[in-house]
Amino acid sequence: MTRRERWMWPALLGLLTAAALWFGWIGFIASDDALYHAGAMRWLEVGPSPGADHWSTRFPLILSFAAILRLAGDGFAAFATTALLWYFALIVVAGGLAARIGGVCAGWIAAILIATMPVIVSHASTVSCDLAEAFFLLAGVWLLAGSTGGLARGVAAGMGFGLAILCRETAGLALAGLGPLFLIGRPIDRRLLIAAGVGLGLVIGGEMLFQYALIGDPLHRYALAFHHDAHIDRAANMEGNFLLHPVIDPVLVLLVNDDFGLLFWLVPVALMAGAVRGLPPASRRLMLVLSAMATANFLLVAVMYGKLVLNPRYFTLPAITAAIMLALWLARSRPALRLVAIGGLVGTNLLLAGLGNAHPRWGMEAMVRAAAAHPDEPVYAPADDVARAWLPLRFAGLTNARPAPAPPGAWLVTATPPADAPVAMRYPSPPTRVGAIVETLGLAPLVPGGIARRLFHPSPEQYLLRAPGAVTPPSRPAPPRSPA
């Protein structure tokens, strides 16, 4: 690598990472992240906790979140710091693994593709288990296949896989890819795979002992995990997906979804161009193990269509593997082709990340703003918004939010104001990042109506008004008549 490349690649990665975070930043969404916060706070307030729900048993994430809360204080800064910690850790381990397989240039390219990938960026500002799970899976692959010997490395790899499962049980689907490798005895020695099984057992068994010591039930986390969703609605699969038939829907998720962009369209091109051809034995071993686990991950999620929603985040490992394959190809391509391909992939990633709604709980946010503007009066809003806003209200020191229905004359935040009610304040939804750029350039009038609503007002506008209606005394039943 030339002296110019030594500073060019880190500078490019830093610039594009900052751009990806700006385009894709969401922050607190009052969903799983609120549940992770509750689990982390339980550790800080009462000590070791077995987990009260499915989310609070994800101990690698919960404990790292608790540590950040202890250091940074209880606030949204701790949320962002925890999410960014796992985002940067994943970029480092993925880039390092790619460099180990295909050289330094491939490592930098893979890091850039992964750092800007929408399915990764969408979790870079929101506390979630996806990035931590992927980090431990990749670390396990590196330890397992990065050397031909050393049973200690196999044990350490298995412990990494075990930590991935503690982040989310679906990580075990990827480990099924090691089964065929064990049967054929290549390219990983069976003794090393057995050592990995020992490491996996140490982590999983240790967690069971922890649960048994606290509550007497070693299977506590698994009881919570397998019963937290009693029913999967196929309609949930339609969120962000283009689906035609269960047989091909998993493939369509990879090809036609804004979380992956052009990634999986170019993988066949990279393979036909010889992306993995001519790799040295150590690199080929790493790539084979990673590909086996990614393939098993994809196939088992596809087979479990009725049990798991076809959410793109379940395909994070296949996406990372695809990015590494593209990096192997581009690292050996002509500079002009490399520049065009990276530019197209990253540009598409940033565009798609910037088209997402950065304020998915806009009703909740508007209610918090209204409560802050009128701290001395109750402000009513839909019960779901008030419940989700518990943390923002607490962090802001507000106690005046109330669930609707509102009594006549009280402040009400609603997306559907009555036609005859005077509106005191409007809260239009902020535009998407791409929408904000279009507005800044003065191009908004040129955008068609349907697209304009999606770009500039992705969430329904909220209104603050005085609740209409008059107080009506309750009707009383007529007294019974006396018989004539």
Helices and strands as residue ranges (DSSP letters): H 3-24, H 32-46, G 55-57, H 59-72, H 76-102, H 104-116, H 118-121, H 130-145, H 151-167, H 171-175, H 178-184, H 190-215, H 220-225, G 234-238, H 249-255, H 263-272, H 281-303, G 312-315, H 316-331, H 335-354, H 362-373, E 379-381, H 383-388, H 390-396, E 401-403, E 411-414, E 423-427, H 433-440, G 444-446, H 449-456, E 462-466
